[in-house]
Amino acid sequence: MRILAVLAASAAVAASGCSGSSTPDQQPVEFLEALFGQLYRGEHAAAWESLYGAHKDVVTRQRYVACERNAPDFPGQFEGVEVLRTREEDWQVPGDDGKRESTAVTYRITVSLGGDPERITGTGHLLAQDGAWRWILNDRDFKAYRAGRCPVTGG
């Protein structure tokens, strides 16, 4: 399911290990609410704005938006996100040399699919960069964009 790929791409918290990083005032749950809301509403340009800087160097805003517009829509309607757990963890960010000190965030999103809400649990990684949370591409998507392809459609 497409949402699981995005969930795998998106959530944790690196409070150090990145030049220009400082812990954001915004809580991770607030960031995730905004990000998942943007992704579910098809606001790809807005989502790209909060992408990790080194990943923006790999995929331009125009290319990211074009690729995402050609990908299947997320199923259902995004209802919310809950942070279940956080923990310190070294993490290998695709394209970066070495691991970064981070905080892994386990979260649960709720999606309405017409009947009872569906809850999807995931763990991922966010980075603190220039005083704001940044999401990262998963390894598969990073490699596709670096090769000049769209991760979902291949184009």
C-alpha positions as CSV (number, residue, x, y, z in Angstrom):
1,M,0.0,0.0,0.0
2,R,1.4,3.4,-1.0
3,I,0.8,5.0,2.4
4,L,3.1,2.5,4.1
5,A,6.0,3.6,1.8
6,V,5.4,7.2,2.8
7,L,5.2,6.2,6.5
8,A,8.5,4.4,6.2
9,A,10.0,7.5,4.6
10,S,8.8,10.0,7.2
11,A,9.2,9.9,11.0
12,A,11.8,10.4,13.9
13,V,13.7,13.2,15.4
14,A,17.4,14.1,15.1
15,A,18.4,16.6,17.7
16,S,22.0,16.7,16.6
17,G,24.4,15.4,14.0
18,C,23.3,17.8,11.3
19,S,25.1,21.2,10.7
20,G,22.7,24.0,11.3
21,S,20.4,21.8,13.3
22,S,18.7,22.9,16.5
23,T,15.7,21.3,18.2
24,P,12.6,22.9,16.8
25,D,9.9,24.5,19.0
26,Q,7.3,22.5,17.1
27,Q,6.4,19.1,18.6
28,P,6.9,16.1,16.3
29,V,3.2,15.2,16.5
30,E,2.4,18.7,15.1
31,F,4.8,18.3,12.3
32,L,3.5,14.8,11.4
33,E,-0.1,16.1,11.5
34,A,0.8,18.8,9.0
35,L,2.9,16.5,6.8
36,F,0.5,13.6,6.6
37,G,-2.4,16.1,6.0
38,Q,-0.5,17.6,3.1
39,L,0.3,14.2,1.6
40,Y,-3.3,13.1,1.9
41,R,-4.7,16.3,0.4
42,G,-2.2,16.1,-2.6
43,E,-0.3,19.2,-1.4
44,H,3.0,17.9,-2.7
45,A,4.7,21.2,-3.1
46,A,4.0,22.1,0.5
47,A,5.3,18.6,1.6
48,W,8.5,19.1,-0.4
49,E,9.2,22.4,1.5
50,S,9.8,20.4,4.7
51,L,12.0,17.7,3.0
52,Y,15.5,17.3,4.3
53,G,17.8,19.8,2.5
54,A,20.2,17.2,1.1
55,H,17.3,15.3,-0.3
56,K,16.0,18.5,-2.0
57,D,19.3,18.6,-3.8
58,V,18.5,15.2,-5.3
59,V,14.9,16.0,-6.3
60,T,13.7,19.4,-7.3
61,R,10.3,20.6,-6.1
62,Q,9.0,20.5,-9.7
63,R,10.2,16.9,-10.2
64,Y,8.8,15.7,-6.8
65,V,5.4,17.3,-7.5
66,A,5.2,15.9,-11.0
67,C,6.1,12.4,-9.7
68,E,3.7,12.5,-6.9
69,R,0.8,13.8,-9.1
70,N,1.3,10.7,-11.3
71,A,1.3,8.3,-8.3
72,P,-1.9,6.7,-7.0
73,D,-3.8,8.7,-4.4
74,F,-3.7,7.7,-0.8
75,P,-6.8,5.7,0.2
76,G,-9.4,7.3,2.5
77,Q,-9.3,10.5,4.5
78,F,-6.5,11.4,7.0
79,E,-8.0,11.8,10.5
80,G,-5.0,12.3,12.7
81,V,-1.7,11.0,14.1
82,E,-0.7,10.0,17.6
83,V,2.9,9.6,18.8
84,L,3.3,6.3,20.7
85,R,6.9,6.3,21.6
86,T,10.2,8.1,21.0
87,R,13.8,6.8,21.5
88,E,17.3,7.9,20.8
89,E,18.8,6.0,17.8
90,D,21.6,6.3,15.3
91,W,20.2,6.4,11.8
92,Q,21.6,6.1,8.3
93,V,20.0,8.7,6.2
94,P,20.0,7.8,2.5
95,G,22.7,9.6,0.6
96,D,24.5,10.8,3.8
97,D,27.9,9.5,4.9
98,G,27.7,7.7,8.3
99,K,24.8,7.5,10.7
100,R,23.2,10.5,12.5
101,E,22.1,10.7,16.1
102,S,18.3,10.7,16.1
103,T,15.2,10.0,18.0
104,A,13.0,7.4,16.5
105,V,9.3,8.1,16.6
106,T,6.7,5.4,16.6
107,Y,3.3,6.8,15.6
108,R,-0.2,5.7,14.6
109,I,-2.2,7.5,11.9
110,T,-5.9,7.2,11.6
111,V,-7.6,7.1,8.2
112,S,-11.3,6.9,7.4
113,L,-12.1,4.5,4.6
114,G,-15.9,4.9,4.6
115,G,-16.5,2.5,7.5
116,D,-14.7,2.1,10.7
117,P,-11.4,4.1,10.9
118,E,-8.2,2.2,10.0
119,R,-5.2,2.7,12.2
120,I,-1.7,2.3,10.7
121,T,1.4,2.2,13.0
122,G,4.8,3.0,11.7
123,T,8.3,4.1,12.9
124,G,10.4,6.5,10.9
125,H,12.8,9.4,11.2
126,L,12.7,13.2,11.1
127,L,15.8,15.5,11.2
128,A,16.1,18.8,13.0
129,Q,17.6,21.2,10.5
130,D,17.7,25.0,10.8
131,G,15.3,25.0,13.7
132,A,12.6,23.0,11.9
133,W,11.7,19.3,11.5
134,R,12.5,17.8,8.1
135,W,11.3,14.5,6.7
136,I,13.5,12.2,4.7
137,L,13.1,10.0,1.6
138,N,13.3,6.3,2.2
139,D,16.2,4.5,0.5
140,R,14.1,3.2,-2.5
141,D,12.7,6.6,-3.3
142,F,16.1,8.3,-2.8
143,K,17.7,6.0,-5.2
144,A,14.9,6.4,-7.8
145,Y,15.1,10.2,-7.6
146,R,18.9,10.2,-7.8
147,A,18.6,8.1,-10.9
148,G,16.2,10.6,-12.4
149,R,13.1,8.3,-12.1
150,C,9.9,8.6,-10.2
151,P,9.8,6.1,-7.4
152,V,6.1,5.0,-7.8
153,T,5.6,5.2,-11.5
154,G,9.1,4.7,-12.8
155,G,8.9,7.6,-15.2
